[in-house]
Amino acid sequence: MPGTTRKTSVRPAHKGPFSQNLRVVRKSLGLTPQTVVDHLLSLGVTVKALRGWESGRSAPTREQTQALASLFGMRFDDLLEPPSRARPPRVLYKLADKPINADVRLATFRIAGLAREFAFLLSEREQESRSQQLRRRFTPDPTLGNAGEEHEEGIRLATELRKQLRLGTRPIPSMRTLLRREFPEIWVSYARPPLEISGLALVDPDIVPTIAVNLGGRNENVWTLRFHLAHELCHVLFDRGNDLRGVFLDRFELATNLVEAREKRANAFAAHFLAPHEGMRSLREQFKAATLDHFTREAMVHFGMHFQAMKLHLRHVAIASQEEVEAVQVEDYLPDEGWIKQERPEDVLQFLWKEVPEERRGEFARTALQSWRAGKITTSRTRELLGAGSGRDIDALASTLLDSPVQETIAQP
């Protein structure tokens, strides 16, 4: 029967590994005590309390411990492990000395923590981790070649992947559906990080390979959302380093030429993956008598690509010159209801319990509920994973999410 697993102790021993783990992990991730406290004020955490926990003079409640673990990109039990094993996903150390603000840093840690929880839930029923599955299917291509060749490399990777998936030159009706069907190893999280983040990608053997995209900001335009899904897909598939780890924050300059080059390659990949050159040229033949403004609108609708990306693509496909592209005026052209229906993650936006954060909805929620039904986690632990209130009926939610098939969108808009 669901909910029979033994509970973890609420209060770790004061002088045990918890206090040392808390202190070491916080410092290794580049977080000050004040930064931690600023993000846990609602739980009554103060700098004095945090210093007490780190010294072993006192201990937090279970709720506070869970919040600390999430803040560090860890699971609750991770903070109670022996110090040699208590660590966040190693990929997060790559951000420790990067010039990004605390909100962005902690949003990334939070997604990584959920990806680690996800991996743990799946380990109960899958012999091979999602990270191993992805590594078996796709070989990273971290070599960027000569400076200035990033665009050509992005086109090459996109061309090869479209061929592998047998997409031909036709448009992709739904990136959301394609990712679900063709890349089941990757968790796609729809979240609301700081608005300056359009998307992020995380790869680490300790977590589920993750693409997280912002539901807000410019991604409210589903053509922009599609582009960032394709952009982050490039990072997850091809930009893993020799250590099989990588963290990429879209639209952020991490002060290295290498990262800048990877972003250029991912942009070229996304544009060509969504609108392959041959498809663009074929469409231009159909509208060869049309003005460039008219053709640009047709291409945006046909391939589902937002205006800024399409402008650059027109030039790279050699359909128009730089001067002609700059003169195009279709900025206010927006997706119709067909495209919106194709790409909007309704299982996230229409989730039954509104207090559950968006990043915990969808596939993450379904996986947690499957583990609960199988008796792998307790009811209280399931509520913690979902971020739901103590009075919520887990059985009713499981019936709604697990006993109804996930609706796929396959029609061409």
VOMI-471820 format. One record per atom (N, C-alpha, C, O): x, y, z. Coordinates in pm, whole numbers, plus 50000, padded with zeros to 5 digits. Layout:
<rs>
XYZ...
</rs>
This chain:
<rs>
500854988050000500005000050000500885012550000501885012850071500525023049919501355035149916501505041250053500575041350134502705046450079502915053950202503445045850317503205049450432504165034750291504645026450400506135027850426506665021850520506835035750343508285037150359508625044550488507945054150525509685039850556510085046050682510515060450662511205063650565510105069350752510435083550743511865086250787512415079450874512455096350724513765101250767513585109950890512595117150902514545109250982514475117451102514325132151069514945137150975513495139051148513275153251124514485161451164514905170351090515045158351281516155166351331517455158351331517605148751407518395162351244519695155651245520435158551376520165168451444521375149651410522145151751532522955164651524523545167651421522965172151633523625185251632525085184251595525575192251516525795174551652527235173451631527575163351522528745160151501526565158251454526795148451349527235154951221527675166451220527115147451110527605152550982526825164350929527335171950846525575166250975524735176650916525385190450925525455197650825525855194251043526395207751060527615209950970527755220550910528485199950963529665201150877529245201850730529785209950654528295193450691527825193350552527245206950514527525212250407526435212350603525775225050576526815236050552526715243750457527805236550638528835246850628529675245150502529925254850430530115232950476530995230350361530265232550229530825238650137529045227650219528295228950093527995243650064528155248249951527565250950165527235265150144528445272650090528325280349995529595270550152530805277650110531255273149971531685281349891531165260149944531645255049814530805260149699531285261049586529535263649726528665268949622528735284149613528035290249532529575290349694529755304749687528605312749745528355323949701527895307049843526745313949902527115319650039527685312650122526785332250062527005338250193525855334550286524785331150238526065335250418524945332750511523755341850483522615337450490524025354550451522925363750426522125359850303520895361250302522775354850199522065350350079521135338850113519985338550067521615329350192520775318050232519575322950311518445318850286519835331550406518755336650491517735344450410516535343250433518195352550316517285360650235516265352150161515155356650135516635339950127515735331250052514945321650141514165313550091515155322450272514415313650364513725321550474513385316050578513535334450452512915342950554511535338150593511145339150709510785332950496509415328650524509355317050621508315314350680510495310050639510565298650732511195302750865511515294150947511375315750885511915320551013513405318451030513895318151142514135317150920515575314950928516295328450943516005337950870517215329151036518025341051058519495337351045519845325551046520355347351032521785344651025522255337951153523085328851150521725342551267522105336451395521725321651399522515313351444520505318451349520065304451348520955296151256521345284951290521275301551138522095294251043523475291451100524015280551084524055301351168525375299151229525295288551339526235280851360524175288251408523985278051511523915264151451524475254651506523235262751338523155249751272524515245451220524875233751230525275254951164526585251551109527595247851217528535240351191527405253151335528325250051445527895237651522528675232251601526665233151500526165221551571525515224751703525165215751779525345237851735524715241551862523205239451860522585238051965522625239251741521185237151727520915230551592521835228551513519655227251567519315220551442518005226051388517135230151466517845226351257516605231451197515495221151203515715209351232514295225651174513175216551161513295208851029514135212050946512455198851012512475191350887512165200550769512805199750664511165209350787510795218350679511965227550642512215230050524512665232450742513825241050716514955233150649515635238350560515165220750693516205212450633515885209550487516775209950402514615206650458514205204250320514435216650234514885215650120514135228350290514335240750216515825243250191516195247850083516665240350288518105241850270518615232550160519405236650074518165219950164518595210450063518185215149923518995214649830516965219849909516495224749779517315236749733517635238149615517645245249827518425257249795519795253749741520345260949658520355242549787521695238349747521685228449630522725223149593520505225949572520425216249464520615201949511521165193649438520165198949635520375185849695519045179849738518015186549740519095167049773517955160349834518055161749986519135164150040516935160150053516895160850200517945151550261518725155650347517965138950216518875129050275520345132150249521215127850325520625139650142522015142750109522725150150223523905147750249521995159050289522605166950397522905158650521523625163050610522345146450528522565137850644523615127250616523955119350705524145127050493525145116950457526485120050523526695131250570527405110150529528775113050573529355124050484529045124550365530195132650539530725144050461531335140350327531245148250232531935128650315532565124750189531545122550078531885122749960530265120350116529225117550017528175128650008527315128249920528235138250096527235149050098527695160350008528535168550046527155160649890527535171149796526395173449697525625164249669526285185449646525325188049540525835182349408526985177949403525035182349303525565178249172526825186249139526825198549149527875179449101529165186149081529105197048976529905206448978528165195848884528075205948779527835219848837528215229848775527215220648955526915233649014528175240949060528165253149073529235233549084530485240249123531015249049009531785258249033530585246048887531025254148774530505268448783531035277448717529455270448864528885283848878529455291548997529175303449013530255284849079530675290749206531355304249191531135313349271532195305749088532955318149073532505326248951533245334848903531295323448901530815330748784530075343448826529445343848931530165353848744529545366748779528045367148752527595374248663527285359448828525835359448814525225362648950525805359649054524055368848947523465373149074522875361449152522675350549097522605363849279522175353149369520855346949327520675334849339519915355049276518625349649235518775339549122518145329049122519615342949025519845334048912520565321448959520215310248919521575323349043522345311949094521425302049168521495289949146520595307449256519735298649337518615292549255518185281449285518125299549153517125293549064517715281448992517035271348974518985282648952519655271448888519845259948985519625248348950520245263049108520405252649210519075245449235519035233249249518005253149239516695247249268516295237249159515805226349189516495240849033516175231748924517055219348931516585208148909518355221348963519275210048974518845200649087518955188549074518365206349197517905198049307516725189349268516655177649306515795195049191514655187149143515115176449045514585165349044516095179848961516615170048866517295158448940517275147048894517885161549054518485150849135517415142349201517525130049204516365148749253515235141249308514625132249201514285120749227514495137749082513925130248971514755117748943514205106848926516075119448939516955108048914516795097449022516815085448993516645101749147516475092249257515155084549243515125072449262514075091649209512795084949190512875074549078512335063649091513545078048970513635068948856514545057048885514365046348828515525058948974516475048149004515785036049065516315024949062514605038249122513855027249182513285017749077512975006249108513145022448953512485014148852513265012848722512885004948636514355020448704515145019748583516565015248616517225021348700517015004748551518354999448580519445008948531520505009948593519195015748421520175024848364519685039148382518525042048353520535048048431520115061748456519795068848325520255064748218519015079548334518695087348215519975093348154520095094348032520895097248240522155102648191522925092248109523485095448005522935079748157523605069048084522885066047953523525063647850521565066147957520775063647836521085074047728521265070747611521135086647769521405097347674522825096147618523055098347499523775092747704525165091547662525325080047562526165080747472524525069747578524595058347485524045062147347524525057147245523045070847344522415074547216523115085947143523135086247020523695095347220524275107247158525675109747212525905109947333526595111647120527975114447158528165129547167527825136747072528685134547278528955149047288529895153647178530715145947129529785166147141530665172047042531175185247097530835195847045532005184747205532405197147271533455205247197533705216747233534085199347094535115206547020534485216946930533635213646847534885229446946534265240246872535015244146746534495252046667536205238946726536945242246605537455256546608537645262446715537675261946491538245275346480537215286146510536015284346486537685297246563536805308646590536145313046460536785313646355534875316146468534135320546351533435309346277532675311946184533675296846318533045285446251531855279946329531305269546294531455287046437530385281846523529075280146447528345270446470528775289446357527515288746284527465276346195526455269246193528535273646123528575261846037528485249046118527855239346075529105248946235529045236946320527635234746373527175223346381526935245646409525555244346454524675238746344523805230446370524885243346220524115238246106524395223346086523475215446061525665219646096526025205446078525335196646181524775186246146525375200646307524755192646412523245191546392522665180846410522605202746355521165202646333520785193946214519805186546218521585194746107521325186645988521425171746020520565163845980522465168046093522655154046129521525149046219521055137746203521085157446313520025153146404518695151946330517955142346352518385161446243517155160346165517165147546080516135140846068518315144146023518425131945945518205119646033517505110245994518805119746152518655108546244517205106646285516735095346300516485117546304515085117046345514125115846226512915115146244514675115746105513895114345981512855125545968511685123045938513305137645992512405149145984512365155345845511475163345816513295151645760513335157645627513545172645637514335177445718512845180145553512925194845557511635201145604511465213245598510715192845651509415198045692509495204945828510415202245905508535213745859508525220345991508285210446104507745199646083508705214246222508425206346343507135211746404507135222946454506045204046402504765209346451504795213446597504135223146635505565206146680505605209246823506925204546882507205192646884507735213946929508985210246996508675202947126509395193747165507635207047192507255200547319506995185647297507475177247373506215182447193505895168547165507115160947113507325149447149507905167447029509095160846976510055156947089510595145947088510265165947184511155162847296510615151247378511375142547422509325151047399508725140347479508865126847410509135116747474508695126747278508705114147205510115109347170510425097547184510955118547124512265114647073513385115247176514435109247157513155122447284514205124047386513625121347525513645130247610513125109247549512535106347681513545106947794513165107447911514835106947761515865107647865515945121647926516475123248037515435131547856515585145447899514325150047971513215148147922514505156048087513395162148158513265176648112514215184448122512085180148062511815193948022510975200248132509835196248156511555210148198510905216948309510465230848265511265238548211509215233848289508685247248262508615254548396507875250448485509385265148409509565271448539509385286548528509045291848422509615293348639509575308048642510795313248718510655318948826511975311348661513185317148721513175332148697512235337248637514195339348743514275353648711514085356048561514565348148479513395366848527512995369048388514165370248292513995367848172515365373848342516485374948249516965361348198517745360848103516505350548258516845337148210515745332448115514585330948155516095330147990515125324447896515095309247908514035303147892516235303347936516295288947950517635284748006518585292548006517695272648054518975267248102519025252348074517995245748060520225247248067520455233048044521425227848149522415234448181521145216048202521985209848304522245195348267521325187848236523515191448269523885177648244524915173548348525925180348367524665162348415525545157448520525155142848545523955139748547526105133648564525745119748588524835117648709524155107448719524825127348803524025125948925522585130448910521785128749002522235136248795520885141648779520305137048646520995131348562519015139648628518375137248499518785148548405518705160148444519215145448282519515156248187518315165648176517185161148155518575178548191517475188048211517525199748115518575205848093516365202948059516115215547990515055222848071513975217348093515345234848113514355243048185514145255848106515105262848073512905259048077512595271348005511635279848087510795274748161511785292848072510985302448147509605303548083509485305547962508575302448164507205304148115506845318748096505855321948029507635327648155507335341848148508225349248051508945343247972508175362648060509005370947975508725368847828507575366647789509745369547748509555368447603509145354447561508695352547448509305344447650508885330847616507365329147617506865318447582506635339547656505175338847644504775338047496503685333247464505645342547408505485340247265505965326047237507155323147254505085316947195505465302947183506495300647073507195290547076506615309646977507685308246878509045310446944510015303846909509105319747038510345321847114510615309847203511755305447216509565304647266509695292847351510255281047272511145274047321509755278847151510245268147065511745269647038512515260047045512135281847008513545284346977514425280847096515475274647080514005284747215514835281847331514835267047368515835262047420513765260047341513785245547361514825239147268515575230347310514855243547143515835238147048517265242247088518195234247078517425254647132518725259747175519275251347291520435247147288518455248947392518925241247508519135226547472519975219847532518375221547375518585207747330520005206047277520655195847303520485215847203521855215347153522845214247268523775206247263522645222147372523555221647487523535207747553524595202147582522355202347575522245189447645522865178147564523545169547620522645178247434523125167247351524615168147320525315158047320525105180247295526435181447235527455189047317528655188247287527045196447418527995205047489528445199547623529015206947704528215186847647528785180747768530305180047752530815176547646531015183447858532465183047853532995169047872532235159347878534295168047882534915154947904534505148748036534565136548053534095157248131533615152148260532125148948256531535145648359531515149748137530095146648116529185156148192528045152648223529675168148223528895177948296528855191048219529775194448145527765198248239527665211348176526485218948232525435213048259526645231948249525545240648290525575252848200526605259248184524425255948141524345266748042523125275348074522005270548081523385288248093522325297948120522125306447996523005314247960521005304947932520755312247809520655327147834519995331647929521315334947748521365349547749522335354847854522375366947879523125346147915524115350848012525505349747956525865339647894526275359947978527675360147938528515355848058528605363148157529115343948050529875338848163531365341848151532205334948208531685352348074533025358148072534105348948016535275350248053533735339647926534745331847858534365330847711533195329747676535375331247626535125330147483534525316647448533755315547352534875306347525534355293047498532845292847511532145287547425532335298547620530895298647641530205306847534529145303047484530785318147499530195326547395530095318747264529095319647194531135311047232531125303147109530055292347115529395289647014529885286147231528845275847245527455281847224526595275547163527235293847275525935300147256525675303147109524555301447061526705307647036526555310146893526205297246820525345296946732526895286546858526625273646792525215268946824524515263946735524785270546950523445266246987522375274546916521325269246879522625287446896521685295846821521555291146676520455290246623522695288246613522675283546475521975269946466521215267346373522255261446564521595248346568520085250146575519345243846499519615258646667518185260446687517505265546561516455260646522518115275546496517525281246375517425270846265516385269746199518495263146245518475253346136517635241146171517035234946083517585237546297516755226246338515285229346315514525220746270514875241646347513475245546327513165248646182512075245446133514105254946112513855259345973515065255945888515905264645863515195243445842516365239345766516505247445637515515251745577517735249345596518005257745479517235253345356516665261545284517205240145331516505235245213515015238545220514405242145119514435237345338513035240745355512775255545335511765259345276513685263845384513545278245366513605281945218512805290045170514545276145147514715279545004513525274444922513075281044829513025262644959511845257344890510635266244912509845268644820510475271245034509365280145062509505293344986508525299044940510745297944975510975310344901510575308644754510065318044693510805296844699510405294244562508885295244547508375300144446508165290644649506695291444644506225305944649505165309244595506995314444713506615328544729507635337744663507945348444716508155333644548509225341344485508745355144437509555364144420507435356744416506925369744373506565378744491506215390444472506635373344612506225380944730507325390344775508505387944750506935401044842507915409944902508625402645015508155392345063509775408045057510515401545165509715401945295509775392545374508975412745318508115413345437507095402145435506885395345535506445400345320505425389845307506045376145326505495367845398507185373745263507815360645277508245358145421508105347045472508755368345487509185366745627508015362345713508165353345796506865368545695505675364345771505325349745740505015342045830505365346145612505035332345574506015322445637505615311745683507295326045638508305317145696508135315845847508285304945902507815326945913507585326446057506435317046090506535308846182505355318046016504185309646040504465295146003504065285946074505145293245890505385279645840506285271645935506015260045965507365278045980508355270946062508215273546211508875266946292507355283046251507185285846393508415292146456508925287146556508885303146397510085309646448509825324446470509185330946387510315329846582510055343746614510885353146526511855349046463510475365746524510975375446427512485377346433513155377046330513045379546552514475382246562515305370746509516305372846440514905358546542515645346846491515485345546341516435342346271514275348046291514035346846147514835357246069515325354345960514965369246123515755379546054517185374846031517715375945920517795369646134519165364746121519235352746027520185351145951518215344346034518195332245952518105335745804518745329245721517315345845771517185349845631518545353345571518845349945456519355360045649520685363945600521605351845587522335350645488521575342945686522455331345682522065321445573522915314245520520785321045538520335312045431520575318345295520345312045192521035330845295521315338345172520065341445092520105342244969518965343145161517725347245096517665362445083517025367744993518345369445173518335384045171519665389345222520375382545296519995401445180521225407845226521005413945364519885414845413522105418145425522025424645556521115436845551520275438745639521285445145446520475457345435519005454045414518135460745471518705444045333517315440045310516675434645437515515437545467517425426745511516905420945635516585431945736515555431445803517475441745749517265452445845516025460645813515455466945902515595460545688514425468345648513105461045669512045466945655513175448245703511945440445723511185445645845511785448345949509855447045832509025452445939507835443245967506745445345914508065432946050506955424146088507035420446237506585409746277507625429446317507875426146458506615422346536506675414046627505485428346499504285426046577503495413746530502365411646573504085405846443503405393846392503555382746495504685378946528502465377546545502485368146658501875354646620501135353846522502175344246695501625330946666500105330946674499515338046754499485322746589498025321346595497665310546697498545304746760496375307946711495915298346811496425284246784496625276346876496635281146655497155267846622498515265246683498735254946745499425274846665500765273246723500715273646875501435266046940499905282246931499805283147078499345269747136499875265147236498355263847072497845250847120498925240147111499015231347197499745240747004500785230746986501845231147095502315220747140502225243147136503415244547221503145247547367504015245447451501965252447400501695255647541501655242847625500945233447589502395242147736502385230147821501155230047912501235233748029500045225747858498785226447933498815217848059498155221148158499575206848058499655198548178500335205848292500165202148409501105216148260501745224648361500845236448396500605239248514500355243248296499565255448319498215252548383497705260748459497625240948353496305237448406496385227048518495445219448540497505226748587497685216948694496615218648802496215229748834496175207448856495025207348946495245215749072494325222549118496455215249128496745222549252497635234549219498795232849181497105246349234497805258449190498995261849279499895268949235499025256949404500145260449490501435252849454502515256449501501305242449372502485234749331503275243149230502725246949126504545246049256505355253949162505385247449024505375235149012505435255648920505365250248783506425239748755506155229848688507635241748807508705232348776508475218548837509115208848797507545217548934507245204648997506015197948935505625187148978505425204248838504245198648773504655189648657505825186348642503695185648575504005177848456504665164648488504195157248575505745161548417506385148448430506945146048569506905134748619507465156448632507995154748767506905149948862507105140548939505735156448858504625152648945504165138448915503915130649007504045134948787503595121548752504585110948803504175100448851505875113748793506875104148839506835102548990506945091349041506665113649064506545112849210505315104649250505375096549342504215106949180502975099749213503095084849178502525076549249503795081449073504025067449040504845060549149504565049149185505845067549201506645062049311505795060249435505945050349507504905069749461504015068549576503085056649561502905048949656502495054849444501605043549420502325030149437501735020349481503605030049401504385017749411504895015349553505555005349579504575024549646505005022949784506445026549809507005022849912507075033749716508485037249731508695049449819509745050849881507725058349824507825070249908506535072149985505475067449942506615078950097505455081050182504555092050127504945099650039503355092650182502425103250142502975116950178502895126350098503555118050298504095131050339505285135050250505455146750217506105125150213507235128150125506745132349987507345140949923505685126249940505115129949810504635144349813504865151849718503975148249922503525162249935504725171749937504675182449877505795167750004507005176050006507575177849866507945188949827507645167149791508195167849657507355176949567507895184149482506065176649587505185184849504505095199149556504685208149482505455201449682505275214549741503805217149771503335228449760503085206549809501635207549832501335208049982502155203950064500155212950016499735214050154499475200550220499235190650151499525200150352499395187550427498025181250413497885169150431497015189150380495665183650371495295178750232494175174150212496175179550139495865175950001495705160749985496425152850046494735156949900494415142949875495295137749761495005140049644496365130749798497305125649699496635115449608496915114949489495755107249664495105096949584494255103049472494235097949360493565114049504492735120549402493605126349291493255125449173494745132249328495635137849227496225126749141496325128249019496615115649204497175104449128496155098949028496515095648916494915098049068493885093148977493735102248857493565097648744493795115448882493635125048774494815124648677494625124948556496045124048731497235125048646497685111748586498195111448474497485100848658498035088148613497025079448539497415070848460495755081548565494745072948503494145078948377493265073048315494635090848340494205097248215495435098448127496485102648175495325094848000496505095447912496955109647889496135118847884498285111547876498825124547843498475127747698498745119747609497895139347675497485143047541498675148047461499385157147504498885142147345499955146447256499395155147145498265153147099500175164747102499785173346992500585169546870501815170546872499925165146764500665160146649500285167046519501005165946420499175174046517498725179946392499585191746350500105199046434499725193346220500475204946168499585217246175498455216846126500085228646237499255240346242499035246346104498345256446090
</rs>
